[in-house]
Each structure stands twice: as structure tokens, then as C-alpha cells.
Amino acid sequence: MTVTARDVARAAGVSPATVSLVFRDKPGVGEKTREHVRQVAREMGFEYSGSGTVGKTRTLQLVMYKGHGEVVSQTPFFEDLTQGISEETYRQGYHRLAISYFYSAEHASEQLAGLRSTKCAGIILLATEMMARDVAQFERLGVPIVILDSWFVNKHMDSVVIDNQRGAWEATRYLAKLGHTDIGHVMGSAHIRNFSERQDGYRQAMWQTVGRDFDDVCGVLEVGTTTPKAREDALAWIEGLEQGRVPMTSFGREGLDHIPTALFCDNDLMAAGVMRALQERGYRIPEDVSIVGFDDMPVCLDMNPELTTMAVPARRMGAISVQRLVRLINEETSEVVRVSVLPDLVKRGTVARPRTWQVKPNVR
């Protein structure tokens, strides 16, 4: 098990901050204490690299957890997250970033043994597809952990997340301010916190701007999380409407029962699939239906017209997670923080004001 700065401090009877000062040759520590800390560290097997971090290893570990496997994949969003983590790892003076996938459907003990063999100083745990119960096995590894792209109310752990609710609220409110009152929500069928929080933001905006609650909103359309599956599901929805059928949602309610004037989509891949389905069935974007996505993936620029979306600074999120992890490694800190990164609206060509005959009254 990796020895941390806290272990050295505990064994030496000093604070982790004192240990940090000693190994960085900073003032504020008496010579007798300084030598005592160094002696304890030697006995515990520490090797100081001289770059500012106390520890036995100069390796950080990124664990990409795959639960249902419907979201975490080699998409530009997760590639940017990884790139941000990698760049900040070396900027912080670490020599190596070990990257591994952890599959919930495979033997956990063997995968955990592989993580232990890396002998990392700390772990960034990509938890997009995780449940709270999945976290305990990583806590037992005995190294500092920062959770990325999710958080758990019953876990006393640092996390770096997207402000999904605010992002969805802003996207929906943008459509409402342009005059849309008939705004639908295209929701991913995968059960992850990101999507449920985006639904909350959509619902809040619909209530505040249009005056509709969950029972009265114009509806939810559930689609697969990839572009081909979203297109397939959207085509089935449109054809079903033409035949008088309305899809059911996972809430046990009827889904979106008509083509609205605007759609907020949980991510860009789904937006691309739904947009293609609508265009194939003769709907014009944005003249007939306005569309807003989420994430700002490269696919946005491949669409015609280019997709309006909520841009998530994925590289910055990755960098922040490393910064927080390094602090946990070097210092004893009692506070637990959740850093929430706000997306920005990027206006492109898929949104327009509704035509006069489409507008309904009572927009607040």
C-alpha cells in the first residue's frame, strides 16, 4: 500500500503541512524536527524527487469506470478530459499518468490487484457510470481519491463535476426567451447523474419561464446515447406519432406526444441523431424545430446547420481534478469540496425564433 504524507506525519507526530515544509526545504520548521521527519520518512521508504511533492511514487492513476458502458467511450468529451488530466499531471511535477479501465461486469479483485501494482500516489476516478456502492472498493486502496464527473451524497470525497442543472436551465431558458413555449426534452436512456440533473434543469426552466410543472410540460423523448441509436429511436417516435402512438418514458408516463417547436437534448450525439431523423422526415432545422445540445463535441460542426450547444470545458475539469488530488496527497485537509464547472452557451445555426403561428401565450 502506498505511504502518504499523512502516514509520515502521523508516524513523526507532526502535521502533514510540516512534512511538506521539510521536504520542500521551506522555513518554519526547527532543525531537530526537520531531521526527525526525514529520519521517519527514510524508515518508511520515502524517496524525495525534488520537484515539490512528498511521496514514494511519482505516478497518478486515472481509473475510467465502465458500468453499463452506454456513455463512457472514446468520444471527444472523454478524450479532452483525459488530455486535461495528463497535461496537469506533468505540470504538477509527476512523472507518469497510468490510465486503466475498470469494468463492473468483470472480476473486481483482479482489477483491483492491477491497480495496487501501479503503486500510485492518488487516483482520479471517472465516475460517470458509477453508483455510490461501487466506490467502496476503491476507498480500500488506501490512497487519496478525487471523483470526476459525478458525486455521491453518502461519500465524504472530493469531486469535480459539470453544473448540469444550471446548464440545462440556461439552454431551456434561452429557447423560451426567443419565444418558444413548446419545448421538449430529449433525454438519454442511460441512467446517469448527469442526465437526471439536466432533466431537473429543464423542468425548473419550464416552470419559471413557461409556467409548466412536470405533469404539464410538453414532454420527454427518451433515446439511445449514440447518434445512430438516437436517430433510430427518433424515427420510430415520429412514425409512431403519424400512426397515433405515443411512446412511454421510464417514469411510467406517456412521452412526447407531438413535434414541439424546440428541443433541448442531453448531449450532442443524441441531438445529432434526432436532428437527422427530423430532417429525413421533412422537418427543417431551425425553421420548424430548434435544437440545443450539450457538451460542444466536434460533431456540432459536422451538422448542417451547425449545432447550438452548451460547451463543457472538459480539459479544465481534468486539470482541476489533478490539482485537487495533488493537494490531498501533500496536505492534510479537513474540508471536502465539490467543484462545479458551469457550461457556456455556444450559439450556432440550429435555433431560431418560432414562427407566429407556433407561438403560444403565457411566457413569463
N, C-alpha and C positions, 0 to 999 in steps of 0.2 A: 504494500500500500504506500502511496506517495506521502512523504512527510511534508507538511505545510509550514508556513511561517508561524501559524498559531501553535503548532506542535513544539517548535523550537522555543517559542515564548513561554509556553506552559512548563516545559522542562527546565527552563532557565529561571523561572519565577519573575519574568518581566512581561511588559506588554508587547504585542506584535509591532506597534509603532517603534518601540525601542529596538527590536530586532532589525527592522527596516533601516533605521538610522545607523546602526552598527555596520551593516553590510554595504551601505552606500557611503560609508566614511563621512557621515554628516556630524556636525557638532551637536551638543546637547546630551551626551552620554559620558559618564565618568569612565576613566581608563580601566578601573577594576571591573566595572560592569561590562565594558566593551570586551575585555579579554574573556570574561566568564561566558558571555553569549557565544563568542567564537569557539570556545572550547566545547560547549554543549553541541553546537552545530556540527563540529568535526566528529564528535562521537556519534551523532545521528546520521552521518553520511552526507552532509551538505557539501556542495561544491558551488562556490560563487563565481558567476561568469563575468562579473564586472560591468554588466550593462544595466544594472539597476533593479533587478528582481531577485529576491531570495528564493532559493528552491533547489531541489535535487535534479530537476529536469527543465529543459528549455522548450518543451513541447506543449502545445494546446491541442485539445481534441474537439472536433466538430462531429456530433452524432446526429445523423439525419434519420429520424424515426419514421418508419412506414407502417401505418396501421392498416386501413382499408386500401391504401395505395391509389386512391382516386384523385389526390391533389398534389402530393409531393412527387415531383418528377423533374426531368431535365428541361424545365421551362426557363425562359429568360429571367423570370422573377427570382427563382431559387438560385440560378447561376449568379445573379447580381448579389444576392445575399452572401453566397459563398465567397465571391470576389471581395466584397467588403470585409468579411472576416479575415481572409487571407492577407490582404494588404495591411490591415491594422495589426495583425499578429506580428508581422515583421517590424512594423513601425514601433511596436512596444518592446522590441528587443528580444523576441522569441525566435528561435532558430527553425521551428518546424510547426506546421499545422497538419495534424493527422485527421483525415476525413474518412468516416465509415458510415455505412447504413446499418440500421437495426430494424429487423423485420419481426413484427409481432407474431407472425404465423410460424416462425422458425424457433428452434431450441434456444431459449433465453440464456441458459447457463454457459453454453459455448460462446455465444456472442459477448457476454459479459467478461468471460475469461480473455477474449481477444482484446477488449478494452483495457483490462488490467495490465496486459502485457505491454501496452503502449507506454505505461508509466508517465502519464501526462500530469501537468500541474493543475489543470482545471478543464471543465467540459462546458461547451456551448451545446445545448440540447434543443434541436429543432423540433418543436412540439406541435406543429400544425395538426397532425393526425393523432395526437395523443389524448388519452383520458387521464384523469388525476391518478387513478390506480396504477397506471403504468410508470409513474415517476419513482416510486419507492426503490425499485431495483437499481436505479442509477444513484440514488442517495447513498446506498450501501457501499458505493465505490470509495467513499471517504475523501473526495476532492471537491473543491468549490464548483458549483454549477450555476449557470445562467440559462434560463429558459427563453427561447426565441420563438416569436410568432404565436404565442398562446400564453395563458396564465391559468392558475388553479386556486380557487378561493381557500382551499384547505391546505395549501402548501406555502410554507414560510420561505419563499425563494424569490430571488430577483428575476425579473422578466423584462423583455423588450418586445413591444407589440405595436401593431397598427391601431390607430384610433378609428376602428371600423365604424362605430356608431356615428361619430361626427362626420366621417367621410360620406357615408350613405345619406345622412341628413342633408349635407351640403349639396350632393348630387340631386336628390329629390327636390329640395327647395329651389335649386337653380331651374329645374324644369317648371316648377309651379310659378316662379316669378315671371317666366316667359309666357304664362297664360295657360299652361296645361293643368287640368284638374283630373283628367282621366289618365292616371299614371299607374302602370303595372310594375310588378317586381318579378324579375327573372332570377330565381333562387337556385343555387346548386343543390343537387340531390344528396351530395355527401354531407354527413353530419360533422361539421367542424365549428369551433367557436367563431371563427371569422365570419362565416355565413350567417350564423344566428345573430351576431351583433350587427351585421349590415341590415338584416331584416328589422331589428329594433330601430335603427336609424331611419329607415324608410318609413316605418309606421309612425314614428314620432313626427317626422316632417309632414306626413299626410294629415295627421291630426292638427298640427299647428298651422299649416298653410291652407289646407283644403277643408278641414273640419270633419274628417272621417276617422273613425276608430277601426280596430281590427275587423270587426264584424261588418263594417260598411266600406272598407277600402275596395278599390276596383279589382283587386285580386293578385294572386301569386301564381306564377307558372314555374313548375319545377322541371329542370332539365339536367342532363349529364354535364360533367365539369370539363369535358373536352369539346373542341369545336365540332368534330363530326357527330358526337352523341347529342350535343345541344341542337345542332341542325336537324338531326333525325327526330328528336323529341318535339321540336318546334313545328316541324312539318306535320307530324301526327296531330298536334294540337290544332293547327289551322284547318287541317282536313276534318278533324272531329267537329270543330265549330260549324263548318259548312254542312255537316250531316246532323247537326243538332245535339252533339255530345259534348259534355264538359268534363275535363279531367279532374281527378281528386288529388288533393295535396296530402302530405304526410300528417297534417293536422286533422285529417278526417273530414275536411270541408271541401266543397267544390272549389276548383281553382279558377283561374282567369277565364271568364265566360264570353269574352269578346276581344276584338283587337283594339287596344287603347291608342290614344294619340301619342303616348310616350312610354318608354320602358327604362327602368333602372336595373342594370344587370350586376350580379355579384362579382363577376370578373370579365376580363376582355375576351377570353376564349369562349365563354358562353355567349357574350354579346356578338362575337363574330358568327357563331353558328346560328343564332336566332335571326341576325340580320340577313344572312344568306338565305335562310328559309323564307323570310318575308319577301325578299326580292324575287325569289323563284316563283312565289305565288302572286306576283304582280304588284306588291306594295312598294311605294317609293320611299326612300330614306334621304332626307328627313321630312319630305313633303307630307307623307301620310303618317309615318311613325318616327318620332325622335328616339334616339338610343344613347344612353350613357353607360360606359363600362367602369371597371375598377382595376387598377394596377399599373396601367400605362406600359403594356408589353409591346414589343416591335410589331406584333400583328395589327396594332392600331393603325399603323401607317401603310399596311398592305391592303386595307379595306377601301372600298370605293362607295361613298366618301370615307375619308379618314375618321376614326372613331374619337368622339369626345369621351374623356375618361377622368377618373381620379388617380393621379400619379402618386405612387408609393415610393419613397426614397429607400429602396431595398439595400443599396450599398451602405448607406448611412446607418441603417438599422443594424447591419452586420458589424460595422465598426463600433457602434455604441455597445453592443453585446461584449466585444472583446475588451473595451475599456473598463466596463463594469467587472468583468471576470478578473482582470489583472488587479483591480483594486481589492477584490475579495481574496485573491491569492496573497497579496502583500500586506494587507492590513486587517485587523480585527474590527469589524463594523457591525453595530447592533441593528442599524436600520435596514429594512427590506424595501426595495424600490421597484416600481413598475414604470418603466419609461414608455410613454405612449406617443408614437410619431404620427403627426397629422398629415394626411394626403392633401395634394393640391389639385384643384380643378384645371384640366387642360382642355380648352375649347377648340374643337375642330369642326368637322362638317356634318355630323350626324344629328345635330339638334337645330330646330327652327321653331318659331312661334306657331301655335296651332292656327289653322285657318278659321275664319269667323264662325263657320257652321259647326266646327268641332268644339268650340269653347262652351263650357258650362259655367253657370254663375257660382257665387259664394266662395270665391278665393279670398282668403284673409290677407 
